[in-house]
Structure formats: structure tokens, C-alpha cells
Amino acid sequence: MLASPTLGAETEWQSIAPDVRVRLIASEFLRSDGTTLAALEIDMPASTKTYWRVPGETGIGTEIDLAGSVGVTWNQIVWPYPLLETKLGYTDFVYYGQTVLPIELKVEGEKPILRAAVLMGICSDICVPAQANFTLPLDFSAPDRGQGLRINQALALAPLSWDDPREPIGGVTFDATEETLIVPVSDPQIDPLSVIAQADGVDLLFGAPQKSRDGKLVLLPLLGGSVAEGLVGRLIQLTFMTPLGPFELSRRIVPSTPGGL
């Protein structure tokens, strides 16, 4: 697709699948540290989905390439907490319907231009990869309060780093016999069935959480026939929901003890 022209702090919509369109929006507010917020806005029917940073067993992850940008030196997608979906025996991490994916940018220079090449998966009756390209000049002389509010609303759904001195999760182990990650959850505020695990530096996928027989552990099965060799000692990122919203923390996987389950 051709790059779309801009209008204020947003590009024009681009259709990427039946009844699905996307655009870039920006707050055009420059923070004191030289960062700003943009976002990919996805307009989908309530029955259509796209995918989280870990798409799951059947999904296609969203990628946003800003290599063609001017004066934009760093970026990261700030992912809202997803829906954990188990359907037809497969586990995926998804968003349905209207979705905003915030993008944090580091800006240098007086006239930055955001150029984004987007690749993402869209699923309704069938799943298809979709692409779009955008160009959005950033002007910080008059911040767009409306777009800034919409981006901040999406940010509020993204997990925060757990900074409470209490330890809500104990030592995480991996049971190689059962091919299951074992997560002791001690804080009653954590919804045990909301826990999502992502291993650092390896392409492994863990499934939907289950409670142990005594209810003290969260069990996350390794999926897709992955080989877990070398998993012990790696960092695992755990994302979970509480009454105060989603949080995340990291733990280093330690060897399991006999009878862990």
C-alpha cells in the first residue's frame, strides 16, 4: 500500500481486510526527556481479532517498522493486557474490536517524521496477514489533546512493573517431566487464571494457566512441541491481572524439586 497522507495528528484510514481499517495517531506532546506517544489505531468489528506481542499458537504477531522515519531514534509498542483465548484446542493472546496500540518514541531534531510499515494478523472467518504504510509528520507546537487522551486510555490497560515490596510470586520452576512451568502465587489480589508467561531469549510458548490440585500453584504447560532445553536459569516475564489493573514482573527459573506438582 502507498503511504497515507496526514491530517493533523493522524493519518487517513487504510483498509487492510474486509471491514478492518487502521491508522496512525499521535499526541504531539513532547515530554521533557525527548519522548512522545503515537499509536496504531485498529477499527475492527467486535467479532474480529488481532494479536498481542506473543500471538499464541495460531496468530500472527504485529510488527511496526519505523526504519524510514526522520528524527525518531527509538521506539517500542506498549502492549495493553490481552484476552487469553482458548479455542478449538489452541491458545492465543488477542484483542477484539476497537483497539489502540500505543507506541513510545524517542525524538531528535526539530521536524521529526514518523514513517511506519505495519505487518499484522487479522482474524474473522479466516486469518490473513495484513500490511499498511504510513507517514506522519510530528508537530509539537500544539498537542492534540483528544488523541493524547485516547492514547493514554490505552496506556492505562498496559501492565505496570510490580514495585510493591511484597513478593506476590515465589520461585518459578520448570517441571521437565510434565513440561510445565510452576508459578507459586502468594498474593490473593492476583487472578491466577490471568497469568501469562514469556521466556526471555527463546521461542517458547506457554499455554493457558491452570491451578494445581491444592490451589497454591499456577501451572503453565509448554505448547507446540517446543524443546525446553536450557530453560532453567532464564528469565521469565509474568504478566497478570489484579483489581488495580495488570502488572508484570520477572523471575529467573530455578530447577524443580521432586513432587513439585
N, C-alpha and C positions, 0 to 999 in steps of 0.2 A: 504494500500500500504506500501511497505517497504521504509525505509528512503533511499534517493538517495545519491550516493557518490558525492564528491565535486571535482571541478576543478578550482583552483584559487579562485576568489571572486564570484563564482557562483556555484550552484548545476546543476546537469543534469536536463533536462526537464522531466516532468512526464505528461503523457496523462491522463486527468480526464474526458473527454467526447469526442464524435466524433469531430475531427478537433480542439480540445482545449487542450492546454498543459500549464503547469505552472512551475516556478522555483523560487528559492531564489537567489537574487544578493546582493552584499554588496559593499560599497565604500571603506571599510577597512581604513578609515581615522578617527582617534580618536581625537575628539575635546578636548580643554583644560578642559572642565567641565566633562569629562569622558563619553560623549555620542558619538554615532556614528549612521550611517544610513544604513539600509538594505532595501530591498523592495521585495514584491511579484510581479513578472512579469507574466502577463497573455497574452498568444498568442491565440487570437480568430479570427475567420472570422469577417468581417465588419458587418455581419448580426446577430452575436451572442452577447449576453449581459450578464453582471453580475451586482451586485448591490452595492449601496452606503451604508454608515453606517446606514441610515434609508432606508430600501429597498423599502418601499411602500406597496401597498395593496396586491400584488401577489408575491413579491420577497422573496428571502432567503438571509439574511444578511451574510456578510463574517466575519468569526471568525478565529483568529490566536492565538493558544495557545502555549506559549513558556515555559510551566512549566518544561519541561525536559532539558532546557538549563543550561549550566555551566557558571558562571561568568556574567550572564545577569540578572540584578535585576529589571528592569523596562522597559516597552515598551508601545508605542501607535502607532496606524495607523494614518498617516497624510493624510486625505482623500482629493483628488482632487475634485473640484466642479463637480457635476454630470450633466447629461442630465435629465431634468424633462420631463417625458414621460406620456402622457395620451392616452391610447389605449383601445378600447372596453369598455369604461366607467370606467376604473381603472387608478389610478395614481401610478407611480413608479419612483424611482430615480436610474438611471442606468449609466453604461459605456458600450460602444460598441467597439468591435475590440481590437486592441493592447492597453493594459492598464498596468500601473505601479502604485502600491500602496506602497508608502514609509512607512517604519517602523522606528521610532526613538527608540534607545536602550540606556539604561544606563549600562555601562560595568564596572566590577570589576575583578581584577585578571589579570594575565599575559597571560593566554591561554583560552580565552572565547570560548565556543562552542554554536552556535545558533541551537537549535532544535525546529522545528515548526510543529505543527499539524494544518492543514488548513481545514476548512469547508466553502463551498461557494455555491451559487446558479448559475447555468449556464442555459441560456435560448436561444433556437433557435426555432425549430418547437415545442419542448416540453421543460418544465423546470424540471431540475433534481438537487438534492443536490450532490455535488462532494467533495471528500476528497483527501488529499495528506499529506505526512510526509517528512520532510527534515532535514538534518544535515549539518551544515556549520561552520567549524572552522574559527575563525576570526584572521587574522594575520595583525597587523598594521605596520609591518616593511616596507611595500611597498604598499601604497594606490593604488587602481585600479582607475585610472583617468577616464577611459571610462565608467565604471559602475557608478562612482560618478557623472559624467555628466548626465547620463540618469536618475539617481535618482533625481538630482537637477532640471532637466526639469519637472519632475512630481511634485516636491515640488512647483514649480512656478505656478502650477494650483490649489494649495490648498488655501482656504480662509485665509487671514490675519486678525488679530484683528484690528478693526477700532480704530485708535488712533488720528484721526483728532479732534481738539477741537470743531468743528462744530457738532451739533446734527442732523444727517441725518434722524432720525426716532423719532417720538414723542411717547407719552404714548400709550402703546399697551393695548387694551381692548378685552374682550370676550363677545359677544352678545349671551346669553344663549338661547334666543328665536329662533334666526336664526342659532344657533350652529356654529358661525363664529368668527374667530379671526380678529380683526380690527387693521390694522397697518398704521398709518399716515406716509407717506413718503414725506419729505420736500426737499430732495437733488435731483436735476434733473439728477445727474450723475447715480443714482440708477435706474436700469431697473426694473420697478415694477412687471413685469411678470417673474422675475427671483427669487423672494423672496421665501425662503424655511423656514418653522418654525418647531422647535423641542422643545417640552416641557421638562423641567428638572424633572427627577424623576418619570415620569408617562408614561405609554404605550399608548400614543395618537398619531394619525396620522392626519396631516392636508394636504388638497389637493392642487391642482394647484391654484396659485394666480389669482385673478380677480380684475379689477378696479371697484371702486364704481361709481355710476352714475355721480358724479361731478368730477371724476378723481383724487380726493385728497387722497383717501384711497386705500390700498391693502387689499382685503378680502380673507381669507384662510378658507375654510369650514372644519369642523371636519368630518372625514370619518369613515366608518366601524362600525357605531352604537356605538361608544365609549361613555362612560359616562364622562362628563367633570366636575363632582362634585369636588370641591376643586381646580379648575384650577386657579381661581383668587388668586393672591399673589405669584404664582410660577414664576420662571424664565423661559423665553422663549428665545431660541437661534435663531437668524435670520441670514440666510446666503443669500447673494445677489451678483449680478454681476454689475460691473461698467466698464467704458472704461479702467481703470487701472488694471482690474482683479477682482477676487472675494474677498469679505470681509465678516466678521461676527461680530456680537455684541449681547449682551444680554439685555433684558428688563424684568422688573417684571410686570406681568399682573395686571391691575387695573380694578375695576368694570366699566362696561359700563354705559353710560348715555342714557336716552330715546331718540329715534330717531337717534342713532349712525350711522345707515346705510342710 
